[in-house]
Amino acid sequence: MKKMILVAVFVIMALFLVSINVGLAQETKPKMRQEIVKLKYISWDQIAGVLYSCASAPNKITFSRELGIISISDYPENVEKILAVIRELDVKPADIQFTIQLVLGSAIGEEKLDETLQNDPVIKELKSLLNYKSFSLLDTSMIRAIDRELSGVTMGKDAELQLELRPKYIKEEKEDLIQVVARLAKKGPLTILTSNFTMKSGEKTVVGVSKMDGGDKGLILIISGKIIR
């Protein structure tokens, strides 16, 4: 009889300990956090890969293309990482203003410089680098561009040239940089000049020179760019 009582006591104690352990396991199990975020400026395709890398599993993040809404259900620390990434990437694209000059350089004839170019430091530098006697301003224009989007303008005396720019804004600690892909072409289209360059905001730079008439003349593309706040 005593043995049966002891066995019963042991069974009860074992069940009691099991129930305590189950309860503790349920209490210590991490809680899930849910968040819903609407994208404002960036597309889902641009951000999906990096968000999945922050989640504990791909199915923790869902997206509605119709509504532009991201639904997140994950551990709190993962949700915080995902939200931080969205805050960093989903920002208004930079507005960039470009001023463009088309200058004709010539090695033929007398030395000559347009009055509009007399005090231009870039032209003064070109005079020392290029074997041209004269520099004349063919056309000037402005382009208001959006970060990572293609913008264009028609230029030339007879509107025979098309300039396309695709800028990319790069934020650094001490300065703002603009990475630009530029293409100048004649209607047709016949590409005259292509360039991929990086410039500081507010800087003016010579993008390239396209030789003409056997090299005696050259079409010079000069661009200045500035981030508009």
N, C-alpha and C positions, 0 to 999 in steps of 0.2 A: 504493500500500500504506500509505504514511504517512498519507494522507488518511483511509483507512478506519479506521486505528488511532485517529486523532484524533476521528473521528466517534463511534466506539465509546466512547472515554473520556468525551466530552461526554454521551453518552446515559446512561452509568453514573452520572456525577456528577449529572445531572438527576434520575434515579430515586432516587438516594441522598438528594438534598435534599428531594424530594417525600415520601419515607418519613419523614424527620426532621420535616418540617412536620406530617404526619399524626399522628405520635407525640406531638408537642408539643400539637397541638389536642386529642388524646384526654386528655392529662395535665391540661390547663388547663380542660377542660370541667367546669362546676360539678357537684358530687355532690348527689344528692337525699337528703333526710332524711325518714324515716318515723316517724310517731307515732300511737298509738292512745289516745284519751281517752274516758272514760265520763262522761256528764253526770249530775250529782247532783240539782240543784235546778231548772235552767232547761230549757225544752223546745227542741227543734231548731228549731221554727218561729220562736221568739223570737230565736234567735241566728244563723240561717243567713245572712241578708243581710249582716251585718257580717263574717262569716267569709269569705264569697265575695269581699268587697271587698279582703281581705288576701292572697288566693291569686293565683298567676300565671295560673290558669285554673280555671273551675268544677269540672272533672273531677278536680282535685287533692284535692278533699274529698268523701268519701262518708259516708253516715250510715245506721246500722241502727236503725230505729224499734223493732224487737222487743227489741234489746239496749240501746238508748240509747247506742250507741258511735259516736264520730266517728273516721274513719280519714283521716289526712293524709299526703300524699306530695308534697313540694314542695321548693323551694330552702331551705336552712337559714334564711336571714333571713326568708323568708315564714312558715315553720313557727313561728319564734320569735314573730312578730307574732300569729299565730293562737292560739298557746298563751297569750300574754299577755291576749288578749281573753277567752278562756275563763276564765282565772283571775279576771279582773275581774268578769265577769257571772254565772258559775255559782257563786253564793254562797247561803248559807242565808237565806231571807226573814226580814226583821225581824219580831219579835214586838212588837205594840203593845197597850198597855192603855189603854182609854178609861173615864173616869168621866162619867156623864151625869146631869144634873139637869133635871127638868121643873118649871118655876116658873110659877105663875099670877099675873099682875099685874092689878090692878083699879083703875079710876078712881072706883069707886062706894064709898060708905061711909066709915068712919073709917080713919085712917092705922094700918096694922098691918104687922108684920114677924115672921115665924116666928122662934122662938128659934134654930133651926138655921141661919138666914140672917143673924143679927145681926152677926156679924163677917166676913161674906163681902165682900171688897173689890169683887168684880164686881157684887154686888147694890147696894152703896153707889154705885157708878158709874152703875148703871141708874136709881137713884132721881133722879139729877141730870139724866139724859138723857130719861127717859120720864115721861109725865104720868100715872103710876099712884100711888095712895095706899098700896096694900097689896101685899105680895108673900108668897105662900104656896107651900111646896114640895109639889108634887103627887106626885112619884115620883123615885126615884133608882135607878140601876143601873150595872153594869159590863159592858164588852164586852172580851174578849180577841181581838184580830184579827191576821190575818197580812197582811203587805205585799202589796198589789194584789188581795187577795181580799175578797169581799163577806161581811160579817157583820151579824147582826141581833139585836134583842132586843124583847120585848113589854113595853110600859109602860102606865101609867095605872091609875086606881083599879079599873076594871073590865076591865083588860087589853084596852082598845079601841084602843090605839095600837101601831104597829109602826115601829121605828127601824132603818134600814139604813145602814151605813157601809162605804165602800170606801177604805181608806187607801193612800197611796203614800209610802214612805220616801225622803227625799232627803238624801244625805250631802253636807255642805259642810265646808269647812276648819275653821271655828270653831264650828259648831253643827249639830245634827240637826234637820231639818225634817220635818213630816208634812203631806202634801197630802191633803185629805179631801173625798170626795163624800158628802154626807149627804142622807137623805130620810126625812121623818117623815110617816106616813100613818095615816088611820083605816081600820079593817077595812072592806073593801068592794070595791076599795081607793079611798080618796079622799085625794089628796095634800094635806097641810096646809102643808108647808114643804120646800123643797129649797135646798141651799147647796153651793157649792164654795169651800173656803177652805184656807189654809195656816197652820199653827201651829208654834211651837217645841216640842220635846220638853219636857214638864213644864209647859207653859203651859195656862192656862184661858181660854176665850173664849166669848163669846155668839155662837152660830151664827145665830140668827134669832128673830124674833117673829112669831107668827101671830095676827092680831086676831080677836076673838070678840065676839059680842053687840053688833054695830054699832060696835065699836071701843072700847067701855068696858072690855073685858077683853082680855088677850093671853096666849097660851101661849108661854113663853120657853124656848128650848132652849139649855142651857149645857153645854159639853163641855171636859174636860181630857184630854190625851193624853200618853203617856210611852212611849219606846222601852225595851223590856225587854232587857237584855243577857244 
